[in-house]
Amino acid sequence: MTDSPLDFVFADEVAVARAASMPLVALESTLISHGLPHPDNIEVARAAEAAVRTGGAVPATMAVMDARPHAGLDEAAMLRLATAGDVKKLSRRDLPAALSGASSASELGATTVSATMILARHAGIDVFATGGIGGVHRGGEASMDVSADLFELAHTPVAVVCSGPKVILDLPRTREVLETMGVTLVGYRSEDMPAFWARNSGLPVDLRADSPAEIAAVIRARAALGIGGAVLVCNPVDASLAIPIDEIEGWIDACIDQAPAGAAATPWLLAEIARRSGGRSLAANKQLIIDNAGLAGEIAASLARGA
């Protein structure tokens, strides 16, 4: 793999994998700092890394620490991100400030989908696993509240494995923007775009793929075209943990008017739905992160094999 112009700190396992041209999978760190409570955050992050290894690849959890991008986190770095109270949530717009070393910038930054994709691209990593992507927020036609994830998916050629857009979003508009932006949407063993905790949204994917090798072929075909942007692989949550979308919609309708405005809305809604679901949404969230990491490992391994 070629050297990145960024001053990366590579964990030993990641450095060895890069030197040997082994398959790598990027993982985000927002779930550690902002997405899950402690100690669930560390447990799930480590389980996701283990799932990548089982899939045949090497995990590289991304973060920014002390103005340097990190690919792969040791125990001390993981604990620091999991327990510190001043971790900045980094999106595309935030990375330049975080890496500049400016006195007003936070020393710790957890990467969202968009920031992880950017760092993965610079580190030469072609596959990234996450839980769910952001999209057009409800009421976004008036507020213009649209996640940077959609912009990144349209521009950065890193394949993303997820369980679809978060169900708290405006799903039809999110699907429409993905189509407009030219993102190739692949359903893993499904013709229906999943919606995070729900296996079905009622919205179609562009094509179904039944194996990691089929997904790798789509990724290679898109790369050969040179059109940029991502293949978005949607892996439905395990059926034993899935929640019917109508049930989720009922919870959302009951509390969305109380949600704070802006960036605080998503974590508030996720926490409120976890409460209303009696923890079912949290259990589904934890497992889908791990399962997506495992699938990403298999896809990365298939890409490396050329099959």
N, C-alpha and C positions, 0 to 999 in steps of 0.2 A: 504494500500500500504506500502511496505517496505521502510525504510529510505535509502536515497542515501548516498554513501561514499563522495560525493561532498558536499561542504558547500553551499547549495542552499539558495537563498532568495525567499521564496514563497509569492506571493501576497495573501492577506487575502482570496479572493474568491477561489484561488487554494488550499490553506491550508485547508480550510473547505471541499472542494471537496475530497481532498486526505484522510482526516480523516473519511469521510463518504463513501469512496469507490465509489464515483460518477464518471461517465465517463468524461474523459478529452481529449482535442485535443490540440496538440502543434502547434504553429504558428511561422514562422520565423520572424526575425527583419531586414533582409537585405533590404526587400522592403521598410522599413521605412527610413533607412539611405542612401541607394544607388539605390533603384529601382524606386521610384516615387518622383516627385517634391513636395515640401511643398506648400500648406497644404494638397494636395491630399494624401500624405503618411499617415498622421494621420487619415484623414477621412476614407480611405480604411482600415487601420489597425483596427480601432474601428468598422467599419461596418463588417469586417470579424469576429471579436470577437462576435458581436451581432448575426451573422449568425450561429456561433457555438452554442450559447445559444438557438436559435430558433430550431436548430436541436436536442436539448436534452442533450447537454454536456456543459462542462465548458472550456473556452479558457485559454491557457497558452502560451502567447507570450514569446519566449526565447530571452535572450541577456546575455552578460557578462558586468558587470559594477563594476569597482574598484576591479577586480580580483575575483569576485564571480559570479556564474551563477544565473540568475534570471529566474523564471518561473511565468509569469504574471507581467504586468507593470502598475504602476499607472500613473496618468496624468503627473506628473513631469518627471518620467523616460521616458515616451513616447516622451515628448517634447524635452528632452535632446538628445535622439537618432535622432529625426527628424531634429534638427537644428544645432547640433554640427558639426564642420568641420573636426574633427580628429577621426572619428569613423572607427575602423579597421573592415575590412570584414573578418569574421572568417570562415575558413574551418577546416577540420579534423586536418591538420598539425598545425594550428594556436592556437587551444584550449589550449594545454599545456602551451604555452608562456603566453596567456591571463590570465590563471588561476594561474600562478606562482607568480604574483606580482612583477616580475622582473622590474627593473627601466626603462628598454628600452621598456617595453610593454605598449600598449595603455590602457588608463583607460576605454575606451568604445569599446565594440565589438558587432557588429551586426552579427547574425548567418545566414549562408547560409543553403542550404538543408542538407549537410552532417553534419555540426555542430549542427543543430537543431535536427537531428535524434539521434545523440550521447547523447545530453542533455536530450532529451525526454526519451530515454531508461533508463538513470540513474534516471530520475524522476518517472519512472513507467508508462509512457504514451505510449499507443500502437498505436495511430493514429495521423498523422501529415498532415496538409493541406498547400499547397503552390500554386504558380502560374504555373510555368513550370520548368522542371528539366534541368540541364546541360547534356552534352553528348560529343560526338566526334565532335570536331570543323572541319569546312571545311579545307581541307588540313592536317587534323590530321594524315593521314597515313605517312606524311613526318615529320611534326612538333612534333608529339606525344602529341599534346595539347588535352587532354581528361579530362573532369571534374571529380573531386573527388566524385561528386554525384553518378556516376555509381558504383564506388568502395563501397560506403556506402550502396547503395541499395542491393548490393550483400552480405553484411556482417551483417548489423544491422537489427534486426527483429522489425521494426516499419513500419506499413502500411502508404503509402504516397498517398495522393489524389492530383492530379495535372491535368493540361490540356495538358499533353504530353510534349515531349521535345520542347525546344525553336526552332522555325522554322529557325532561322539563323544557326543552326547546320547542320552537315552531318547526315540527318535523317536515311538513310539506314544503315550506319555504327553504329549509335547509337542504332538502333533496334537490330542489330546483336550482339552488345556487351551485351545488356540486356539479350538476349537469351543465349549467352555464359556464362554469370554470373549466370544464373539460376533464374533471377527475374521473378516472375509471373506477367504478364501484363494483367490487367482486363480492358475491355472497359465498361464504364457505359452507357448502352443502345446504344452501338455502337460496330460494328465488326472491325472498322478501328481506328488505333492509331491517335488521334488528334495531331496537331502540333501547340499548343499555340493559336495564333489568328485564325488559320485555323481548321475547324472541321475534316478535312480528310487529311491524308498524303499519302494514297494509300498503307500503310503498315498494316499488320494485328495485332490484339491483340491475346492473347492466349485463351481468352474466353470472352464472353459477359455476363454481369450481369445486370438485370433489376430492382433491388431493393437493398437498403442498407443491407437488411437481407441476400441476396445472397452473397454480398461482404463479410459480416461478416463471413459467412460460409467458404469462401475461406481462410480468414485470420486464422480462427480457425484450419482448416485442415493443413495449412502450419505450424502453431505453433506446432501442434501435431506431425508432422514429425521430429521436432527438427533440421531442416536443416539450420536455420538462414536465414538471408536476408529478403527482403521486398516483400510484395504484392504492386504493383504499380497500383493504380486505376486512369484511364484516363477518365476525365469528359470533353467532348467537350464544347467549348465556346458556349454561347447562340447563336442560329442561327441568331437572329436579329443583332448581333454585329460581326459575323464571317466575315473574309476576305478570299476570294478564294486563295488557295496556289499559283496558277500561278501568280496572281497579286503581291503577296508578293515576289515571286522569281524574278520578274522583278525589284522590288526596290532593292533587295539584289544584283543582278547582276550589277546594275547601280552604286553601291557605295562600294562594298566589297573591291575593290582594294585600296580604300582610308582609310580603317580601320586601326587603330594602331595595333601593335603586342601585343600578350600576353593578360593579364587579362583585359586590357583596351578595347579590341575589342568588347566584348559583350555590355557593357553600351553604347559605341559609336554607334554601329549598331542599338540598340534599339531606341536611341534618333534620329538617322537619319531616321529610318523608321517611327517613330512617326511624324517627319516633313513631309516626303514625302506622308504619308497617310492622312495628314490634321487632325491628332489627332485621327483617327479611331483606330489605334493600341493601343493607350493609353486608350481609352474608353473600348475596349475589354479586355485589361489587367486588368483594375480596376475591371470590373464586374466578370471576371473569378476567380479572387482571392476570392471574396466574395462568389460566388457560390460554389467553391471548399470547402471553410470553412463550409458552410451549409451542404454539403454532408458528410463531415468528421464528423460533429456533429451527423448526423443521423447514420452513421456507428458505431461510438463509443457508442452511446446509444443502438444500436442493439447488439453490442458485450456484453455490460453490462447486457442486458436482457437475453443473451444466446439464442437469436432468431434473 
